[in-house]
Amino acid sequence: MNGFIVTWDVNSRDAAACGRVRRFVFGYELRNGAKTYTYPGFVRREGVRYLGQSVVFVDRVRLDELRAFLRLQR
């Protein structure tokens, strides 16, 4: 598989930015009584592999999407 290793850093003092990045990358679940709503994160998409803390491998198709999201978090 051809692609790119992407890393990022989020200021840990910015709790809102940390939360946005975590939700985007890993997804989240919401529970409403007996119902659970699952929102898969970026790492669950085709062409993306989680490599470690703040590091993913992405193919060319997903690279622009990830870069655009990360740029908005500045």
C-alpha positions in Angstrom: 0.0 0.0 0.0 1.4 3.4 -0.9 0.6 6.3 1.3 1.8 8.8 3.9 2.7 8.8 7.6 1.0 11.8 9.2 1.7 13.1 12.7 0.2 15.9 14.6 0.5 17.6 18.0 -2.3 19.2 20.0 -1.7 21.5 22.9 -2.9 19.5 25.9 -4.0 22.7 27.7 -6.6 23.2 24.9 -9.2 20.6 26.0 -11.6 21.5 23.3 -9.1 21.0 20.5 -8.0 17.7 22.1 -11.6 16.5 22.2 -12.3 17.5 18.6 -9.2 15.7 17.3 -9.9 12.6 19.5 -13.5 12.4 18.2 -12.5 12.8 14.6 -9.7 10.3 14.7 -11.2 7.6 16.9 -15.0 8.3 16.7 -17.4 8.1 19.6 -20.6 6.6 21.0 -23.7 8.2 22.3 -26.1 6.3 24.6 -29.7 7.4 24.9 -31.5 5.0 27.2 -31.3 1.6 25.6 -30.1 2.9 22.2 -26.5 3.4 21.3 -25.4 5.5 18.4 -21.9 4.7 17.1 -19.9 7.2 15.0 -16.7 5.6 13.7 -13.6 7.7 13.5 -11.2 8.4 10.7 -9.0 5.4 11.7 -11.9 3.1 10.8 -12.0 4.2 7.1 -10.6 2.4 4.2 -7.0 3.4 3.5 -6.2 4.5 7.0 -4.1 2.7 9.6 -3.5 3.8 13.2 0.2 3.5 13.9 0.5 5.0 17.4 0.0 8.1 19.5 -0.8 11.0 17.1 0.4 8.9 14.1 -1.6 7.4 11.2 -0.8 6.0 7.8 -3.1 7.2 5.1 -3.4 6.6 1.4 -3.5 9.4 -1.1 -7.3 9.4 -1.2 -7.7 10.2 2.5 -4.7 12.5 2.9 -6.4 15.7 1.9 -9.4 15.1 4.2 -7.1 14.6 7.2 -4.9 17.6 6.4 -8.0 19.8 6.0 -9.3 18.8 9.3 -6.0 19.3 11.1 -5.5 22.7 9.6 -8.9 23.8 11.0 -7.7 22.9 14.5 -5.0 25.7 14.6 
